[in-house]
Amino acid sequence: MAKVNRTIDEAIDEVFKDYKKAFDYYLKSSELGYDYASYCVGWYYRYGKGVTQNKKKAFEYFSKTADSNIYSK
């Protein structure tokens, strides 16, 4: 699943070249329960890409995926 997630990540970055739009897609996916998307939302918050930088929210999203082992699937 991680390979598919990374492919989606690359496609979003390549096709849209729009951090805000990519963030919105990741946020929707995160709300649907996709761990990798939650990690990506945390990354966007951490670095302020497509959204106002918010390290507290980044930590919340990173914490959601801490036990999910997203890269081993």
N, CA and C of each residue as an Amber inpcrd file, in Angstrom:
protein
   219
   0.8190000  -1.1950000   0.0000000   0.0000000   0.0000000   0.0000000
   0.8670000   1.2650000   0.0000000   2.0100000   1.1980000   0.6770000
   2.8720000   2.3840000   0.7270000   3.3350000   2.7760000  -0.6640000
   3.6060000   1.7800000  -1.5090000   4.0470000   2.0720000  -2.8710000
   2.9550000   2.8200000  -3.6370000   1.7150000   2.4050000  -3.4560000
   0.5890000   3.0880000  -4.1010000   0.4640000   4.5040000  -3.5680000
   0.6050000   4.6480000  -2.2560000   0.5070000   5.9790000  -1.6500000
   1.5760000   6.9140000  -2.1870000   2.7950000   6.4260000  -2.3190000
   3.8650000   7.2740000  -2.8420000   3.6080000   7.6320000  -4.3020000
   3.0380000   6.7180000  -5.0420000   2.6950000   7.0020000  -6.4290000
   1.6360000   8.0940000  -6.4920000   0.6440000   8.0060000  -5.6270000
  -0.3900000   9.0400000  -5.5620000   0.2380000  10.3700000  -5.1920000
   1.1300000  10.3450000  -4.2040000   1.8250000  11.5540000  -3.7770000
   2.5740000  12.1860000  -4.9450000   3.3040000  11.3880000  -5.6830000
   4.0610000  11.9030000  -6.8200000   3.1260000  12.4550000  -7.8960000
   2.0210000  11.7790000  -8.1220000   1.0590000  12.2270000  -9.1380000
   0.4510000  13.5660000  -8.7470000   0.0850000  13.6860000  -7.5070000
  -0.5070000  14.9480000  -7.0520000   0.4930000  16.0860000  -7.2180000
   1.7270000  15.8600000  -6.7740000   2.7370000  16.9130000  -6.9010000
   3.0340000  17.2370000  -8.3660000   3.0900000  16.2260000  -9.2110000
   3.4300000  16.4320000 -10.6080000   2.2910000  17.0710000 -11.4020000
   1.0850000  16.5630000 -11.2250000  -0.0500000  17.0360000 -12.0200000
  -0.4950000  18.4200000 -11.5790000  -0.6530000  18.6060000 -10.2990000
  -1.2350000  19.8540000  -9.8240000  -0.2060000  20.9660000  -9.6280000
   0.9640000  20.6090000  -9.1350000   1.9660000  21.6220000  -8.8060000
   1.3520000  22.7390000  -7.9540000   0.3850000  22.3330000  -7.1520000
  -0.3810000  23.2750000  -6.3450000  -0.4920000  22.6860000  -4.9400000
   0.3020000  23.2070000  -4.0220000   0.3280000  22.6600000  -2.6730000
  -1.0300000  22.7360000  -1.9870000  -1.7600000  23.8010000  -2.1970000
  -3.0620000  23.9470000  -1.5400000  -4.0130000  22.8530000  -2.0040000
  -4.0550000  22.6010000  -3.2890000  -4.9510000  21.5800000  -3.8170000
  -4.5110000  20.1950000  -3.3330000  -3.2110000  19.9540000  -3.3470000
  -2.6980000  18.6750000  -2.8600000  -3.0420000  18.4940000  -1.3830000
  -2.8660000  19.5560000  -0.5950000  -3.2120000  19.4940000   0.8270000
  -4.6790000  19.1310000   0.9990000  -5.5570000  19.7540000   0.2280000
  -6.9920000  19.4700000   0.3340000  -7.2920000  18.0020000   0.0500000
  -6.6410000  17.4370000  -0.9670000  -6.8450000  16.0160000  -1.2870000
  -6.3330000  15.1190000  -0.1630000  -5.1720000  15.4410000   0.3660000
  -4.6470000  14.6470000   1.4720000  -5.5430000  14.7440000   2.7000000
  -6.0480000  15.9360000   2.9730000  -6.9120000  16.1050000   4.1320000
  -8.1790000  15.2640000   3.9840000  -8.7770000  15.2770000   2.8050000
  -9.9700000  14.4500000   2.5620000  -9.6410000  12.9710000   2.7410000
  -8.5100000  12.5400000   2.2120000  -8.1010000  11.1400000   2.3480000
  -7.8300000  10.7880000   3.8060000  -7.2400000  11.7100000   4.5320000
  -6.9810000  11.4950000   5.9500000  -8.2840000  11.3160000   6.7120000
  -9.2650000  12.1290000   6.3830000 -10.5680000  12.0240000   7.0360000
 -11.2460000  10.6880000   6.7440000 -10.8700000  10.0670000   5.6250000
 -11.4050000   8.7530000   5.2660000 -10.6150000   7.6140000   5.9110000
  -9.5550000   7.9630000   6.6390000  -8.8220000   6.9710000   7.4000000
  -7.5320000   6.4670000   6.7890000  -7.0250000   7.1160000   5.7600000
  -5.7790000   6.6850000   5.1430000  -4.5900000   7.2450000   5.9160000
  -3.8100000   6.3380000   6.5060000  -2.6930000   6.7380000   7.3660000
  -1.6450000   7.5620000   6.6310000  -1.2990000   7.1500000   5.4220000
  -0.2760000   7.8890000   4.6890000  -0.7380000   9.3250000   4.4180000
  -2.0090000   9.4930000   4.1260000  -2.5490000  10.8380000   3.8950000
  -2.4420000  11.6780000   5.1670000  -2.6900000  11.0670000   6.3160000
  -2.5530000  11.7910000   7.5870000  -1.1100000  12.2400000   7.7970000
  -0.1760000  11.3590000   7.4560000   1.2350000  11.7310000   7.5430000
   1.5210000  12.9260000   6.6370000   0.9840000  12.8900000   5.4170000
   1.2200000  13.9830000   4.4620000   0.6100000  15.2920000   4.9500000
  -0.5730000  15.2240000   5.5380000  -1.1910000  16.4280000   6.0990000
  -0.2730000  17.0090000   7.1690000   0.2830000  16.1400000   8.0050000
   1.2360000  16.6000000   9.0140000   2.4380000  17.2820000   8.3860000
   2.9300000  16.7060000   7.2940000   4.0820000  17.2890000   6.5990000
   3.7330000  18.6740000   6.0590000   2.5710000  18.8050000   5.4480000
   2.1640000  20.1040000   4.8930000   2.0330000  21.1440000   6.0020000
   1.4590000  20.7440000   7.1460000   1.3730000  21.6750000   8.2710000
   2.7690000  22.0070000   8.8050000   3.6210000  21.0160000   8.8960000
   4.9700000  21.2310000   9.4550000   5.7630000  22.2510000   8.6480000
   5.6780000  22.1460000   7.3220000   6.4820000  23.0090000   6.4670000
   5.7110000  24.1780000   5.8530000   4.4100000  24.2760000   6.1540000
   3.6260000  25.3950000   5.6550000   3.4170000  25.3690000   4.1570000
   3.2570000  24.1890000   3.5960000   3.0330000  24.0610000   2.1540000
   1.5250000  23.9610000   1.8990000   0.9720000  24.9460000   1.2300000
  -0.4500000  24.9340000   0.8990000  -1.3660000  25.2890000   2.0450000
  -0.7810000  25.5420000   3.1820000  -1.5430000  25.8380000   4.3930000
  -0.6270000  26.6380000   5.3220000  -1.2100000  27.3930000   6.2110000
  -0.3990000  28.1440000   7.1730000   0.3670000  27.1680000   8.0640000
   1.6510000  27.4070000   8.2550000   2.4610000  26.5240000   9.0790000
   1.8890000  26.4530000  10.4820000   1.7310000  25.2170000  10.9670000
   1.1770000  25.0120000  12.2950000   1.7970000  23.7300000  12.8540000
   2.8320000  23.8800000  13.6540000   3.5690000  22.7210000  14.1600000
   2.7430000  21.8970000  15.1460000   1.8020000  22.5330000  15.8170000
   0.9360000  21.7990000  16.7470000   0.0270000  20.8350000  15.9720000
  -0.5650000  21.3220000  14.8820000  -1.4100000  20.4540000  14.0540000
  -0.5610000  19.3880000  13.3680000   0.6450000  19.7590000  12.9650000
   1.5530000  18.7800000  12.3450000   1.7910000  17.6320000  13.3140000
   2.0660000  17.9610000  14.5570000   2.3020000  16.9400000  15.5740000
   1.0810000  16.0450000  15.7450000  -0.1120000  16.6420000  15.7340000
  -1.3500000  15.8670000  15.8760000  -1.4820000  14.8440000  14.7440000
  -1.2180000  15.2800000  13.5110000  -1.3360000  14.3660000  12.3750000
  -0.2200000  13.3310000  12.3580000   0.9840000  13.7220000  12.7200000
   2.0800000  12.7500000  12.8080000   1.7680000  11.7120000  13.8870000
   1.1810000  12.1570000  14.9830000   0.8370000  11.2460000  16.0760000
  -0.2020000  10.2140000  15.6420000  -1.1130000  10.6190000  14.7640000
  -2.1380000   9.6860000  14.2740000  -1.5090000   8.4980000  13.5570000
  -0.3620000   8.7220000  12.9330000   0.2530000   7.6670000  12.1310000
   1.4630000   7.0280000  12.7960000   1.7810000   7.4370000  14.0080000
   3.0060000   6.9590000  14.6610000   3.0310000   5.4410000  14.8000000
   1.9160000   4.8230000  15.0810000   1.8780000   3.3760000  15.2930000
   1.4140000   2.6020000  14.0660000   1.1690000   3.2900000  12.9720000
   0.5890000   2.6160000  11.8080000   1.6230000   1.9170000  10.9320000
   2.9000000   2.2860000  11.0780000   3.9550000   1.6490000  10.2920000
   3.6840000   1.7750000   8.7940000   3.4080000   2.9710000   8.3290000
   2.9590000   3.2030000   6.9500000   3.9530000   2.7550000   5.8900000
   5.2220000   2.6940000   6.1860000   6.2070000   2.3250000   5.1760000
   6.4960000   0.8340000   5.0980000   5.8980000   0.0520000   5.9870000
   6.1600000  -1.3810000   5.9480000   5.0430000  -2.1630000   5.2680000
   4.0180000  -1.4720000   4.8010000   2.8890000  -2.1680000   4.1710000
   3.0950000  -2.3070000   2.6870000
